[in-house]
């Protein structure tokens, strides 16, 4: 792989937490404005991919281990399914929003949508990072 300049490395290290913060913003405000779990998750995943491209996948995988990311993705899937079936357990339909609705315009105002956005955000972000690790590993074999 080609040599990465020191400026790009420093800029990526400084920008990384802000990309994650913006991903959190997109996830938490997805039911109020454009954005949501998928878009915020893509921001999370792209931050890890950017760090992997600049720092190298071995160094990045020491900080963000593939098996931990995969476990978070799997736990998110189980939580999503449990939330979906909780409506059935309470006597409603699958994925029925049974939580009380908050005030319009406030952050937790959409019942289950807020929590589903968080779960989807982590599932998408960790999924993108895991796919990146596996693609890089496949190329080097």
MODELLER restraints for C-alpha pairs under 7 A, 6 or more apart:
rsr = mdl.restraints
at = mdl.atoms
rsr.add(forms.Gaussian(group=physical.xy_distance, feature=features.Distance(at['CA:4:A'], at['CA:54:A']), mean=6.68, stdev=0.5))
rsr.add(forms.Gaussian(group=physical.xy_distance, feature=features.Distance(at['CA:9:A'], at['CA:54:A']), mean=6.04, stdev=0.5))
rsr.add(forms.Gaussian(group=physical.xy_distance, feature=features.Distance(at['CA:12:A'], at['CA:51:A']), mean=6.77, stdev=0.5))
rsr.add(forms.Gaussian(group=physical.xy_distance, feature=features.Distance(at['CA:16:A'], at['CA:47:A']), mean=6.03, stdev=0.5))
rsr.add(forms.Gaussian(group=physical.xy_distance, feature=features.Distance(at['CA:19:A'], at['CA:43:A']), mean=6.49, stdev=0.5))
rsr.add(forms.Gaussian(group=physical.xy_distance, feature=features.Distance(at['CA:19:A'], at['CA:47:A']), mean=6.18, stdev=0.5))
rsr.add(forms.Gaussian(group=physical.xy_distance, feature=features.Distance(at['CA:20:A'], at['CA:43:A']), mean=6.73, stdev=0.5))
rsr.add(forms.Gaussian(group=physical.xy_distance, feature=features.Distance(at['CA:20:A'], at['CA:44:A']), mean=5.52, stdev=0.5))
rsr.add(forms.Gaussian(group=physical.xy_distance, feature=features.Distance(at['CA:20:A'], at['CA:47:A']), mean=6.77, stdev=0.5))
rsr.add(forms.Gaussian(group=physical.xy_distance, feature=features.Distance(at['CA:23:A'], at['CA:40:A']), mean=4.13, stdev=0.5))
rsr.add(forms.Gaussian(group=physical.xy_distance, feature=features.Distance(at['CA:23:A'], at['CA:41:A']), mean=6.52, stdev=0.5))
rsr.add(forms.Gaussian(group=physical.xy_distance, feature=features.Distance(at['CA:23:A'], at['CA:43:A']), mean=5.07, stdev=0.5))
rsr.add(forms.Gaussian(group=physical.xy_distance, feature=features.Distance(at['CA:23:A'], at['CA:44:A']), mean=5.78, stdev=0.5))
rsr.add(forms.Gaussian(group=physical.xy_distance, feature=features.Distance(at['CA:24:A'], at['CA:40:A']), mean=6.32, stdev=0.5))
rsr.add(forms.Gaussian(group=physical.xy_distance, feature=features.Distance(at['CA:26:A'], at['CA:35:A']), mean=5.12, stdev=0.5))
rsr.add(forms.Gaussian(group=physical.xy_distance, feature=features.Distance(at['CA:26:A'], at['CA:36:A']), mean=5.44, stdev=0.5))
rsr.add(forms.Gaussian(group=physical.xy_distance, feature=features.Distance(at['CA:26:A'], at['CA:39:A']), mean=6.73, stdev=0.5))
rsr.add(forms.Gaussian(group=physical.xy_distance, feature=features.Distance(at['CA:26:A'], at['CA:40:A']), mean=4.91, stdev=0.5))
rsr.add(forms.Gaussian(group=physical.xy_distance, feature=features.Distance(at['CA:27:A'], at['CA:35:A']), mean=6.71, stdev=0.5))
rsr.add(forms.Gaussian(group=physical.xy_distance, feature=features.Distance(at['CA:27:A'], at['CA:36:A']), mean=4.53, stdev=0.5))
rsr.add(forms.Gaussian(group=physical.xy_distance, feature=features.Distance(at['CA:27:A'], at['CA:37:A']), mean=4.79, stdev=0.5))
rsr.add(forms.Gaussian(group=physical.xy_distance, feature=features.Distance(at['CA:27:A'], at['CA:40:A']), mean=4.95, stdev=0.5))
rsr.add(forms.Gaussian(group=physical.xy_distance, feature=features.Distance(at['CA:27:A'], at['CA:117:A']), mean=5.84, stdev=0.5))
rsr.add(forms.Gaussian(group=physical.xy_distance, feature=features.Distance(at['CA:27:A'], at['CA:118:A']), mean=5.96, stdev=0.5))
rsr.add(forms.Gaussian(group=physical.xy_distance, feature=features.Distance(at['CA:27:A'], at['CA:121:A']), mean=6.25, stdev=0.5))
rsr.add(forms.Gaussian(group=physical.xy_distance, feature=features.Distance(at['CA:28:A'], at['CA:114:A']), mean=6.70, stdev=0.5))
rsr.add(forms.Gaussian(group=physical.xy_distance, feature=features.Distance(at['CA:28:A'], at['CA:118:A']), mean=6.96, stdev=0.5))
rsr.add(forms.Gaussian(group=physical.xy_distance, feature=features.Distance(at['CA:29:A'], at['CA:35:A']), mean=6.99, stdev=0.5))
rsr.add(forms.Gaussian(group=physical.xy_distance, feature=features.Distance(at['CA:29:A'], at['CA:36:A']), mean=6.66, stdev=0.5))
rsr.add(forms.Gaussian(group=physical.xy_distance, feature=features.Distance(at['CA:29:A'], at['CA:107:A']), mean=6.51, stdev=0.5))
rsr.add(forms.Gaussian(group=physical.xy_distance, feature=features.Distance(at['CA:30:A'], at['CA:36:A']), mean=3.56, stdev=0.5))
rsr.add(forms.Gaussian(group=physical.xy_distance, feature=features.Distance(at['CA:30:A'], at['CA:37:A']), mean=6.81, stdev=0.5))
rsr.add(forms.Gaussian(group=physical.xy_distance, feature=features.Distance(at['CA:31:A'], at['CA:110:A']), mean=6.72, stdev=0.5))
rsr.add(forms.Gaussian(group=physical.xy_distance, feature=features.Distance(at['CA:31:A'], at['CA:113:A']), mean=6.78, stdev=0.5))
rsr.add(forms.Gaussian(group=physical.xy_distance, feature=features.Distance(at['CA:31:A'], at['CA:114:A']), mean=6.63, stdev=0.5))
rsr.add(forms.Gaussian(group=physical.xy_distance, feature=features.Distance(at['CA:32:A'], at['CA:105:A']), mean=6.47, stdev=0.5))
rsr.add(forms.Gaussian(group=physical.xy_distance, feature=features.Distance(at['CA:36:A'], at['CA:117:A']), mean=5.80, stdev=0.5))
rsr.add(forms.Gaussian(group=physical.xy_distance, feature=features.Distance(at['CA:37:A'], at['CA:117:A']), mean=4.13, stdev=0.5))
rsr.add(forms.Gaussian(group=physical.xy_distance, feature=features.Distance(at['CA:37:A'], at['CA:118:A']), mean=5.90, stdev=0.5))
rsr.add(forms.Gaussian(group=physical.xy_distance, feature=features.Distance(at['CA:37:A'], at['CA:120:A']), mean=4.90, stdev=0.5))
rsr.add(forms.Gaussian(group=physical.xy_distance, feature=features.Distance(at['CA:37:A'], at['CA:121:A']), mean=3.97, stdev=0.5))
rsr.add(forms.Gaussian(group=physical.xy_distance, feature=features.Distance(at['CA:38:A'], at['CA:120:A']), mean=6.21, stdev=0.5))
rsr.add(forms.Gaussian(group=physical.xy_distance, feature=features.Distance(at['CA:38:A'], at['CA:121:A']), mean=5.45, stdev=0.5))
rsr.add(forms.Gaussian(group=physical.xy_distance, feature=features.Distance(at['CA:38:A'], at['CA:124:A']), mean=6.19, stdev=0.5))
rsr.add(forms.Gaussian(group=physical.xy_distance, feature=features.Distance(at['CA:40:A'], at['CA:121:A']), mean=5.60, stdev=0.5))
rsr.add(forms.Gaussian(group=physical.xy_distance, feature=features.Distance(at['CA:41:A'], at['CA:121:A']), mean=3.97, stdev=0.5))
rsr.add(forms.Gaussian(group=physical.xy_distance, feature=features.Distance(at['CA:41:A'], at['CA:122:A']), mean=5.81, stdev=0.5))
rsr.add(forms.Gaussian(group=physical.xy_distance, feature=features.Distance(at['CA:41:A'], at['CA:124:A']), mean=4.80, stdev=0.5))
rsr.add(forms.Gaussian(group=physical.xy_distance, feature=features.Distance(at['CA:41:A'], at['CA:125:A']), mean=4.05, stdev=0.5))
rsr.add(forms.Gaussian(group=physical.xy_distance, feature=features.Distance(at['CA:42:A'], at['CA:124:A']), mean=6.33, stdev=0.5))
rsr.add(forms.Gaussian(group=physical.xy_distance, feature=features.Distance(at['CA:42:A'], at['CA:125:A']), mean=5.46, stdev=0.5))
rsr.add(forms.Gaussian(group=physical.xy_distance, feature=features.Distance(at['CA:44:A'], at['CA:125:A']), mean=4.89, stdev=0.5))
rsr.add(forms.Gaussian(group=physical.xy_distance, feature=features.Distance(at['CA:45:A'], at['CA:125:A']), mean=4.09, stdev=0.5))
rsr.add(forms.Gaussian(group=physical.xy_distance, feature=features.Distance(at['CA:45:A'], at['CA:126:A']), mean=6.14, stdev=0.5))
rsr.add(forms.Gaussian(group=physical.xy_distance, feature=features.Distance(at['CA:45:A'], at['CA:128:A']), mean=5.10, stdev=0.5))
rsr.add(forms.Gaussian(group=physical.xy_distance, feature=features.Distance(at['CA:45:A'], at['CA:129:A']), mean=5.18, stdev=0.5))
rsr.add(forms.Gaussian(group=physical.xy_distance, feature=features.Distance(at['CA:48:A'], at['CA:129:A']), mean=6.22, stdev=0.5))
rsr.add(forms.Gaussian(group=physical.xy_distance, feature=features.Distance(at['CA:49:A'], at['CA:129:A']), mean=6.30, stdev=0.5))
rsr.add(forms.Gaussian(group=physical.xy_distance, feature=features.Distance(at['CA:49:A'], at['CA:132:A']), mean=6.67, stdev=0.5))
rsr.add(forms.Gaussian(group=physical.xy_distance, feature=features.Distance(at['CA:51:A'], at['CA:60:A']), mean=6.54, stdev=0.5))
rsr.add(forms.Gaussian(group=physical.xy_distance, feature=features.Distance(at['CA:52:A'], at['CA:60:A']), mean=5.33, stdev=0.5))
rsr.add(forms.Gaussian(group=physical.xy_distance, feature=features.Distance(at['CA:66:A'], at['CA:130:A']), mean=5.91, stdev=0.5))
rsr.add(forms.Gaussian(group=physical.xy_distance, feature=features.Distance(at['CA:69:A'], at['CA:126:A']), mean=5.22, stdev=0.5))
rsr.add(forms.Gaussian(group=physical.xy_distance, feature=features.Distance(at['CA:69:A'], at['CA:130:A']), mean=6.78, stdev=0.5))
rsr.add(forms.Gaussian(group=physical.xy_distance, feature=features.Distance(at['CA:70:A'], at['CA:126:A']), mean=6.65, stdev=0.5))
rsr.add(forms.Gaussian(group=physical.xy_distance, feature=features.Distance(at['CA:70:A'], at['CA:130:A']), mean=6.62, stdev=0.5))
rsr.add(forms.Gaussian(group=physical.xy_distance, feature=features.Distance(at['CA:73:A'], at['CA:122:A']), mean=6.75, stdev=0.5))
rsr.add(forms.Gaussian(group=physical.xy_distance, feature=features.Distance(at['CA:73:A'], at['CA:123:A']), mean=4.58, stdev=0.5))
rsr.add(forms.Gaussian(group=physical.xy_distance, feature=features.Distance(at['CA:73:A'], at['CA:126:A']), mean=5.89, stdev=0.5))
rsr.add(forms.Gaussian(group=physical.xy_distance, feature=features.Distance(at['CA:73:A'], at['CA:127:A']), mean=6.40, stdev=0.5))
rsr.add(forms.Gaussian(group=physical.xy_distance, feature=features.Distance(at['CA:76:A'], at['CA:119:A']), mean=5.49, stdev=0.5))
rsr.add(forms.Gaussian(group=physical.xy_distance, feature=features.Distance(at['CA:76:A'], at['CA:123:A']), mean=5.79, stdev=0.5))
rsr.add(forms.Gaussian(group=physical.xy_distance, feature=features.Distance(at['CA:80:A'], at['CA:116:A']), mean=6.88, stdev=0.5))
rsr.add(forms.Gaussian(group=physical.xy_distance, feature=features.Distance(at['CA:80:A'], at['CA:119:A']), mean=6.84, stdev=0.5))
rsr.add(forms.Gaussian(group=physical.xy_distance, feature=features.Distance(at['CA:83:A'], at['CA:95:A']), mean=6.79, stdev=0.5))
rsr.add(forms.Gaussian(group=physical.xy_distance, feature=features.Distance(at['CA:84:A'], at['CA:94:A']), mean=5.29, stdev=0.5))
rsr.add(forms.Gaussian(group=physical.xy_distance, feature=features.Distance(at['CA:84:A'], at['CA:95:A']), mean=4.11, stdev=0.5))
rsr.add(forms.Gaussian(group=physical.xy_distance, feature=features.Distance(at['CA:85:A'], at['CA:94:A']), mean=5.60, stdev=0.5))
rsr.add(forms.Gaussian(group=physical.xy_distance, feature=features.Distance(at['CA:85:A'], at['CA:95:A']), mean=6.62, stdev=0.5))
rsr.add(forms.Gaussian(group=physical.xy_distance, feature=features.Distance(at['CA:87:A'], at['CA:93:A']), mean=5.64, stdev=0.5))
rsr.add(forms.Gaussian(group=physical.xy_distance, feature=features.Distance(at['CA:87:A'], at['CA:94:A']), mean=5.41, stdev=0.5))
rsr.add(forms.Gaussian(group=physical.xy_distance, feature=features.Distance(at['CA:87:A'], at['CA:95:A']), mean=5.69, stdev=0.5))
rsr.add(forms.Gaussian(group=physical.xy_distance, feature=features.Distance(at['CA:87:A'], at['CA:96:A']), mean=5.12, stdev=0.5))
rsr.add(forms.Gaussian(group=physical.xy_distance, feature=features.Distance(at['CA:87:A'], at['CA:98:A']), mean=6.80, stdev=0.5))
rsr.add(forms.Gaussian(group=physical.xy_distance, feature=features.Distance(at['CA:88:A'], at['CA:94:A']), mean=5.45, stdev=0.5))
rsr.add(forms.Gaussian(group=physical.xy_distance, feature=features.Distance(at['CA:97:A'], at['CA:111:A']), mean=6.32, stdev=0.5))
rsr.add(forms.Gaussian(group=physical.xy_distance, feature=features.Distance(at['CA:97:A'], at['CA:112:A']), mean=5.69, stdev=0.5))
rsr.add(forms.Gaussian(group=physical.xy_distance, feature=features.Distance(at['CA:99:A'], at['CA:111:A']), mean=4.93, stdev=0.5))
rsr.add(forms.Gaussian(group=physical.xy_distance, feature=features.Distance(at['CA:99:A'], at['CA:112:A']), mean=6.38, stdev=0.5))
rsr.add(forms.Gaussian(group=physical.xy_distance, feature=features.Distance(at['CA:100:A'], at['CA:111:A']), mean=5.90, stdev=0.5))
rsr.add(forms.Gaussian(group=physical.xy_distance, feature=features.Distance(at['CA:101:A'], at['CA:109:A']), mean=5.46, stdev=0.5))
rsr.add(forms.Gaussian(group=physical.xy_distance, feature=features.Distance(at['CA:101:A'], at['CA:110:A']), mean=5.62, stdev=0.5))
rsr.add(forms.Gaussian(group=physical.xy_distance, feature=features.Distance(at['CA:101:A'], at['CA:111:A']), mean=5.29, stdev=0.5))
rsr.add(forms.Gaussian(group=physical.xy_distance, feature=features.Distance(at['CA:102:A'], at['CA:108:A']), mean=6.35, stdev=0.5))
rsr.add(forms.Gaussian(group=physical.xy_distance, feature=features.Distance(at['CA:102:A'], at['CA:109:A']), mean=3.93, stdev=0.5))
rsr.add(forms.Gaussian(group=physical.xy_distance, feature=features.Distance(at['CA:102:A'], at['CA:110:A']), mean=6.57, stdev=0.5))
rsr.add(forms.Gaussian(group=physical.xy_distance, feature=features.Distance(at['CA:103:A'], at['CA:109:A']), mean=5.58, stdev=0.5))
rsr.add(forms.Gaussian(group=physical.xy_distance, feature=features.Distance(at['CA:108:A'], at['CA:114:A']), mean=6.30, stdev=0.5))
